[in-house]
Amino acid sequence: MNEIIGVLLLIASVLVGGAIVAFLQNINKGNIIKLLLSLSGGFLVAITFIHFIPEIYLHNDHNIGYYILLGFMVQLFLEYFSGGIEHGHIHAKSTTGAIPWSLFISLSVHSIIEGIPLEAQFHAEEWLNDSIHHVHDSVGHHHHHHHHSASTGIKGLLLGVILHNIPVGIALMTLLLASGFTKLKAWITLLIFSLMGPLGVLFGHFGAAKIGLNFELILAVVVGMFLHISTTIIFESSENHKFNAVKLVSLILGVLLALVTV
């Protein structure tokens, strides 16, 4: 996929969430957030188990699991400061119009980290050719199959981030307006946040090679973050330990979307 189009989609996905809040004020945004989160949660958990984890372990030794665990813990740490807005929690702590810096920074760090391996989305063949050198010679005759499988798995990363960005954009815009922001200030803040994912892509493009960054290690961290987010979404989508039927359908649709697109 063209890199410019991918970056524009990342930005647009956040702004679409803001537009839902700004222009559709009479709807129940809470229900929309929950449904979109269930859809993205199903998609993320599906591509994580079907594509990312198998491919990551195929190209690396078992120690890669530490990086997945690290990503899980990093997301847990970030959510301490974000208040769980990544999975729909909206808590306006003030109405002064001040930027909630801890929330904004934690969300931005999250977006930058998951944007770094997205660079591999736009240069998948080059990156995967390097990764294939780590595969044991005994599976050398399967290289073409692994190349295709890994390529489709990486493509799922971009779609997963886009699907998750929309409800995050809704939640962030709702929180900003509830905190006393003018619409203009809220839009400016949301636009700045929407640039964090592309900033990660730019770092992956210009900075990663210079410092010898291993994209698969960063992807493993992102996979750990996805595991935390998606499982939290799934468990928090239940009421009294029972799934709402609409949310359950949305979750299943997310899984099916992963199966047919990646």
N, C-alpha and C positions, 0 to 999 in steps of 0.2 A: 504494500500500500504506500502511496505517496506520503512522504514524511510531513509535508505541509498540511495535507488533508487530515492526517491523523492528529496533528497538533491542534488544528482548528476544531476537530470533533471533541477533543478533550476540553477546550475552552467552552465550546457551545453547550456541552452536557451540563456544566455547572450553571451557565446562564439560563438554560431552559428551566432548571429548577427554580431559579429566581423569578423567571417570568411567570411560572405557575402561581407563585405567591402574589406577585405584583398585579397580575391582570385577571386572576380568577379568585378574588377575595371572598366570594360567597360560597365557595365549596369547602368541604371538610378536608383541609390539608393534612390533618393527622392520619386519616384513612388512606389518602393517596401515598403518603410517606410509607405507611406500613405495607401497602400492597407492592410498591416499587422496591422496598427493601426486601420483601419476601421473594420477589422475582430475582433481584440481584443476588440475594443470599443463595437461592437454589442454583443459579448459574455459577457463582463463585465456588461453591462446594463441589459442584459436578466437575468443572474444569480442573480444580485442584487435585481431585482423586483420580480422574480419568487421564489427564495429560501431564500436568506439572510434576507431581510427585514421581510417577514412573520415569519420566524423561530425566528429571534431576538425578535420580538414583542410577539411571543407566549410564550417565556420562561422568559420574563421580563415585567415590567410595562411600562407605556407610557414614563417614564423618560429616557428610553434608546434612545429616539429620540435626546436627547441632545448630546449623544456620536456620533451619526451619523453626526449631525451638526458640532461637534468638528472636526471630521475627514475631513469633507468638508473644513473647515477653515484651518486646518493643511496643507492640500494639497495646498490650495491657498497660504499659507505662504511659503511653500517649493518651489513652482514654482516661487516665487519672486526671489529666489537665483539660481534656476536651469535654468531659462530662458525658461521653458516650454519644455525641451528636452523629458519629459515623453510623450508628444504628438507630437513629430516630429520637434520641433524647433531646428535648428542648427545654432549657431552664434559663430564663432571663433573670440575671442576678441584679440588674439595675435598670433604670429608665433614664439614665443621664446621657445617653448617646455616646458613651466611651467605648472604644474597641476592647472587647474581652481578649486581651493579648495572649493569655495562656491558652485559651481555646484556639485562637487564630494561628498561633505558632505551632501548636501540636497538630492541627489539621494540615498546615502547610508542610511540616516535616513528613507527615504521612504521604502527602501527594508527591513530594519530591522523591522520596524513596521508591514509590511504586512507578514513578516516571522513568527512573534510571534504566531498568531492564526493558522498558518500552522502546528504547533505542534499538534493541535487538529485533523488535517488530519490523522496523523500517530497513534493517540491514541483516535480516535473518540468515540469509545464505552464507554471508561472510562470517558471522558469529558462529553458526552451527558447524561450518567447516573446521574452525578452530576447536570447537568442543568435541568433534568426532575423534580427534587425535587421542582423546582420553579413553575411548572405548577399547575394551580388550580385543586383541587380535582374533580371538575365537569367534567373535560375532562380526567380523569384518564383512562377510557377505551380506549382512543385513543393513549396511550403511544407508542405502537408498531409502529403505523403509523408515529408518530412524529419522532421516532428514525430513521426510514428509511429515511424520508424526509430530516431531518437535516444531516444525514450522506452523502446523495448524494449532498446536498448543500455545505457542507464543502469540498467534493472532487472537486467540481467545482472551489473552491478557488485556488487550486494548478494549475489546467489547465489554469485558468484565468491569474495567475501570469506568467506562462510559456509563454503563447501567447503574453503577453505584454512585457516580457523581451526581446524577439527577436528584435522588432523594436527599443527598447531602446538601446540594444546592438549595432545595426546598427548606430543609431544616435550618441551614445557616441564615438564609434570608428572613425566615420567620423569626428567628432569634434576634437578628439585628434590628428588625422593625419593632419587635416587642421590647427591645432595650432602649428605645427612644431615638433610634437613628432616623434621619430624614430619608426619603426614598433615594435621593441623589447620593448621599453618603453610603447608604446600604449597597447601592449598585456599584459604586467605586470600590468598596471593600470586597464585594463578591467578585468583581472583575480581577482585582489583584490576586485573590485566592485562586481564581480559575487559571492563572498563569503559573501556578506552582508545579503542576504536572508537566507542562512544557519545559519549565526550568530544569526539572529532573532529566527530561529527554536531552536537553542541551548539555547538561553536565555529562550524561552518558556519551554524547557525541564528541564533545571537545575535551573533556577532562578525564574520562575513564581510561582511554588508551594511554595517556601520558603517565598515569600513575599505576598502570598495569592492573586495572580493576577487572575482576572476573565477573562477568555478567551472570553466570549461573549461581554464584554465591549470593549476589544481590537478589536474583530471582528467588532463591531459596528463602531469603529473609521475607520477601514479599509474599511468598506462598504461606509462610507462617502467619503473617499479618492477615491474609485472606482467611486462613483457617479460623483465627480468633473472631474476625468480623462475621463470617458466614454462620458459624455455629452459634454465636451470640444472637444473631438475627433470627435464626431458626428457633432457638429456645425461647426467645422473648416474643416470638410471634404466637405463642400459645397463651390461652386464657384458662385459668383453673386447670392447667395441665392438659387442655384439650385444644386442638387446632380449630380456629374459625374456618369454616368451609371455604370461604372466598380466599383467605390467606393461604390455605393449603393448596388450592388450585393454582394460585399465583406462584407458590414455591415449586410445584410440579412443572409448571410452564417454564420456569427458570431452568430447571434441570433438562427439560426437553429441548429448550433453546440451545443449551450447551451441547447436547448430543447431535443436533442437526447443523450447527454452525462451526464447530471446531473439530 
